[in-house]
Amino acid sequence: MFIQMYHERYMRFPEGREKAITFSYDDGVAADKKLMSILDKYGLKGTFNLNSKLFDAQQWHNRMNEEETIAAFRNSGHEVALHGARHIFLGKVPVPLAIKEVADNRAYLEEKFGCIVNGMAYAYSGVNDETAAALKALGVLYARTTVSTHCFALPSDWLHLNPTVHHTEPCLGELTDKFLAGAPSEEFKNREPWLFYIWGHAYEFDDNDNWDVIENVCRRVSEEGGIWAATNGDIYDYVKCFESLVYSLDGERVYNPSHRPVWLEIRGRIYRIGSGETVLFEVPEN
């Protein structure tokens, strides 16, 4: 083994998995119910980004009314997240107004769904650094843009979270093939875990009469197996728990102070480090 690889360690997802997939869909439209049924069918998870002051705008892509929205997403097993109270371009309004839009949105969703809501997708991908800093102060932990990376790298800036691909992009099929056929452990220089992050609007499947596009992706991922299906919030939480690991000076002992177990690969072996647990890595004999 090359000496530089001897000490390298890589995050692995729950149960030692190398790959994860997540979905992010906007606006709280009636088609979200069909999308959730497809995700459920294949054991996958999504995050649904909701406005809280547009329930009367049903002419806008068939948004659900308030009662329908709450019934659809409460206890669904999927994550609800912020999308601004009125779907405005946050980067094009004064910062105090942007703060109010998100604060009102968060207060509403937390009250109605009885959970902490600290994830987000920017309406129109509208954000600037000043706004992002203000959202961080509001307790927003991650916020998705609409800028596709066309790769599977984990985000480096969670308040400018760039997805892999929008489901209407022609490269969706190619990316799906690559995601399923390859693996980080097969790479020589970059063995970091892969995240396939798909986003869009469920009404687009109705508009284009192509629900088969998303169902085919879901079916293939499910049939492949060994891929962690998670909400956006699950991914964020897991990564932050992994990043909280504390190492001994020589790097051969690790302590997990977080609330959940995490998995780590070093020298080709995968370790589970439980919450509150200290683990000593095995050193191979020469």
Legacy VTK file of the C-alpha trace (Angstrom):
# vtk DataFile Version 3.0
C-alpha trace
ASCII
DATASET POLYDATA
POINTS 286 float
0.000 0.000 0.000
1.295 3.455 -0.847
2.419 5.263 2.293
0.119 8.225 1.653
-2.880 5.889 1.469
-1.905 4.164 4.730
-3.161 7.049 6.834
-6.045 8.216 4.662
-9.540 7.745 6.000
-12.844 8.100 4.200
-16.373 8.650 5.371
-18.756 5.836 4.605
-22.518 6.092 4.867
-24.598 3.930 7.272
-23.739 0.232 7.196
-20.503 1.113 5.401
-22.171 2.110 2.147
-20.135 4.130 -0.339
-23.035 5.803 -2.162
-26.169 7.743 -1.228
-29.088 9.202 -3.154
-31.433 12.033 -2.243
-34.221 13.985 -3.939
-35.376 17.600 -3.560
-38.694 18.824 -4.982
-40.254 22.262 -4.740
-43.519 24.122 -4.232
-45.943 21.711 -2.573
-47.915 20.769 -5.681
-50.501 18.016 -6.061
-48.074 15.953 -8.148
-45.834 15.644 -5.075
-48.235 12.989 -3.789
-47.589 10.775 -6.806
-43.846 11.391 -6.523
-43.892 10.372 -2.860
-45.752 7.181 -3.769
-43.015 6.325 -6.276
-40.261 7.040 -3.767
-42.074 4.913 -1.184
-42.491 2.075 -3.685
-38.732 1.837 -4.119
-37.694 2.634 -0.540
-36.266 6.059 -1.338
-36.474 9.405 0.495
-37.117 12.980 -0.577
-37.145 16.511 0.753
-40.094 18.704 -0.208
-39.616 22.459 -0.063
-42.796 24.324 0.819
-44.061 27.880 0.729
-46.471 28.907 3.484
-48.368 31.845 1.961
-49.289 30.489 -1.465
-51.982 27.959 -0.619
-54.581 30.010 -2.474
-52.494 30.039 -5.672
-53.764 26.706 -6.976
-53.641 28.014 -10.536
-49.850 28.048 -10.136
-48.921 24.475 -11.143
-51.814 23.026 -9.128
-50.453 23.812 -5.698
-52.205 22.040 -2.865
-54.288 24.026 -0.407
-53.261 24.231 3.224
-55.254 21.251 4.412
-54.052 19.048 1.544
-50.438 20.070 2.080
-50.447 19.218 5.759
-52.222 15.912 5.155
-49.845 14.930 2.350
-46.567 15.538 4.161
-47.332 14.977 7.839
-45.931 11.620 8.956
-45.026 10.825 5.350
-41.492 9.709 6.149
-40.169 12.457 3.888
-38.636 15.756 4.944
-40.360 19.136 4.726
-38.079 22.117 4.188
-38.207 25.847 3.563
-38.824 27.563 0.237
-39.651 31.055 1.470
-43.121 32.132 2.559
-44.032 33.585 -0.857
-41.453 32.093 -3.239
-39.626 35.385 -3.754
-36.100 35.888 -5.083
-34.302 36.407 -1.763
-31.189 37.874 -3.372
-33.185 40.700 -4.943
-34.923 42.089 -1.847
-33.539 43.894 1.223
-31.983 41.494 3.690
-34.559 42.244 6.437
-37.348 41.207 4.045
-35.473 38.057 3.074
-35.079 37.227 6.752
-38.791 37.738 7.382
-39.716 35.541 4.417
-37.671 32.651 5.765
-38.518 33.221 9.438
-42.253 33.270 8.693
-41.882 30.155 6.551
-39.954 28.314 9.249
-42.313 29.292 12.069
-45.317 28.079 10.081
-43.843 24.728 9.040
-42.529 23.943 12.509
-45.906 24.680 14.072
-47.924 22.693 11.528
-45.626 19.682 11.292
-44.395 19.579 14.881
-40.732 19.212 13.984
-37.608 21.301 13.581
-37.324 22.630 10.014
-33.842 23.904 9.213
-33.255 22.921 5.573
-34.135 24.967 2.524
-34.189 25.375 -1.244
-33.807 28.872 -2.662
-36.726 30.023 -4.797
-35.310 30.844 -8.249
-31.922 29.898 -6.776
-31.862 33.490 -5.529
-29.113 34.016 -2.982
-26.098 36.171 -2.276
-23.488 35.916 0.439
-25.180 38.499 2.668
-28.489 36.662 2.501
-26.845 33.297 3.112
-25.137 34.673 6.227
-28.475 35.995 7.484
-30.113 32.604 6.923
-27.347 30.921 8.899
-28.139 33.235 11.795
-31.784 32.098 11.505
-30.688 28.519 12.042
-30.851 27.354 8.421
-28.312 24.548 8.110
-28.401 23.817 4.410
-29.930 25.500 1.363
-30.093 24.107 -2.163
-29.402 26.102 -5.308
-30.347 25.162 -8.884
-26.749 24.925 -10.125
-26.046 21.393 -11.315
-22.602 19.942 -10.647
-23.039 16.797 -12.796
-20.865 14.990 -10.263
-21.330 13.084 -7.015
-19.131 15.107 -4.672
-20.462 16.025 -1.261
-21.086 19.765 -0.822
-18.321 21.958 0.514
-20.679 24.865 1.292
-23.998 23.745 2.736
-25.628 27.162 2.308
-24.806 26.997 -1.402
-25.723 23.333 -1.826
-25.448 22.504 -5.514
-27.369 19.409 -6.672
-26.084 16.823 -9.112
-28.768 17.235 -11.755
-32.288 18.411 -12.550
-34.401 15.513 -13.765
-35.118 17.263 -17.107
-31.442 17.476 -18.084
-30.426 15.143 -20.921
-27.492 13.819 -18.910
-29.709 12.274 -16.199
-29.517 8.831 -17.805
-25.761 8.997 -18.278
-25.239 10.124 -14.687
-27.476 7.344 -13.413
-25.446 4.798 -15.372
-22.202 6.166 -13.981
-23.513 6.269 -10.421
-24.688 2.682 -10.510
-21.753 1.218 -12.415
-18.918 2.792 -10.444
-17.845 3.103 -6.823
-15.525 5.370 -4.818
-13.448 2.377 -3.701
-12.548 1.753 -7.334
-10.933 5.175 -7.608
-7.215 5.619 -7.002
-6.881 9.239 -5.926
-10.351 10.230 -4.756
-12.173 7.650 -2.675
-14.633 10.018 -1.013
-18.254 8.800 -0.890
-20.696 9.653 -3.665
-23.974 11.551 -3.361
-26.451 11.509 -6.237
-28.682 14.564 -5.679
-31.683 14.904 -8.004
-34.060 17.871 -7.902
-36.972 19.370 -9.765
-40.704 20.071 -9.619
-43.122 17.164 -9.627
-45.581 19.043 -11.854
-43.015 18.814 -14.659
-43.743 15.090 -14.925
-47.408 15.906 -15.524
-46.567 18.703 -17.953
-44.276 16.451 -19.998
-46.190 13.214 -19.458
-42.975 11.431 -18.488
-43.339 9.970 -15.013
-41.401 7.000 -16.361
-38.219 9.122 -16.190
-38.184 9.320 -12.401
-39.653 5.864 -11.877
-36.894 4.297 -13.985
-34.199 6.008 -11.909
-35.856 4.930 -8.667
-36.330 1.363 -9.846
-32.723 1.014 -10.982
-31.348 2.404 -7.725
-33.569 0.088 -5.701
-32.605 -2.974 -7.752
-28.902 -2.149 -7.445
-29.028 -2.190 -3.638
-26.290 -1.062 -1.267
-27.152 2.629 -1.696
-28.220 4.767 1.245
-31.588 6.425 0.587
-31.829 9.595 2.654
-33.474 12.985 2.885
-31.384 16.119 2.431
-31.473 16.638 6.190
-30.316 13.067 6.850
-27.290 13.636 4.626
-26.400 16.915 6.352
-26.753 15.439 9.828
-24.687 12.365 9.040
-21.839 14.345 7.474
-21.687 16.711 10.442
-21.592 13.784 12.869
-18.724 12.261 10.916
-16.893 15.580 10.907
-17.183 15.750 14.702
-14.986 12.653 15.179
-12.022 13.227 17.506
-8.717 11.493 16.760
-5.725 10.646 18.913
-2.413 12.286 18.121
-1.180 9.317 16.104
-4.506 9.016 14.276
-4.987 5.399 15.323
-7.783 5.943 17.823
-11.084 7.729 17.217
-13.897 8.932 19.480
-17.444 9.692 18.326
-19.047 12.451 20.451
-22.152 12.689 18.233
-25.653 11.300 18.728
-25.444 8.638 15.999
-23.067 5.914 14.811
-20.879 6.698 11.829
-18.787 4.518 9.517
-15.196 5.106 8.457
-12.848 3.353 6.069
-9.120 3.205 6.699
-6.576 0.868 5.092
-9.343 -0.908 3.241
-11.292 -1.812 6.381
-14.592 -0.264 7.430
-15.236 0.572 11.080
-18.482 1.416 12.834
-17.966 4.038 15.546
-20.991 4.122 17.802
-22.275 7.183 19.600
-19.975 7.846 22.560
-17.631 5.049 21.500
-13.834 5.048 21.139
-12.355 2.687 18.537
-8.728 1.627 18.024
-7.848 0.887 14.407
-6.080 -2.372 13.645
-2.577 -2.059 12.291
-1.748 -4.709 9.649
1.289 -6.859 10.251
4.226 -6.187 7.922
LINES 1 287
286 0 1 2 3 4 5 6 7 8 9 10 11 12 13 14 15 16 17 18 19 20 21 22 23 24 25 26 27 28 29 30 31 32 33 34 35 36 37 38 39 40 41 42 43 44 45 46 47 48 49 50 51 52 53 54 55 56 57 58 59 60 61 62 63 64 65 66 67 68 69 70 71 72 73 74 75 76 77 78 79 80 81 82 83 84 85 86 87 88 89 90 91 92 93 94 95 96 97 98 99 100 101 102 103 104 105 106 107 108 109 110 111 112 113 114 115 116 117 118 119 120 121 122 123 124 125 126 127 128 129 130 131 132 133 134 135 136 137 138 139 140 141 142 143 144 145 146 147 148 149 150 151 152 153 154 155 156 157 158 159 160 161 162 163 164 165 166 167 168 169 170 171 172 173 174 175 176 177 178 179 180 181 182 183 184 185 186 187 188 189 190 191 192 193 194 195 196 197 198 199 200 201 202 203 204 205 206 207 208 209 210 211 212 213 214 215 216 217 218 219 220 221 222 223 224 225 226 227 228 229 230 231 232 233 234 235 236 237 238 239 240 241 242 243 244 245 246 247 248 249 250 251 252 253 254 255 256 257 258 259 260 261 262 263 264 265 266 267 268 269 270 271 272 273 274 275 276 277 278 279 280 281 282 283 284 285
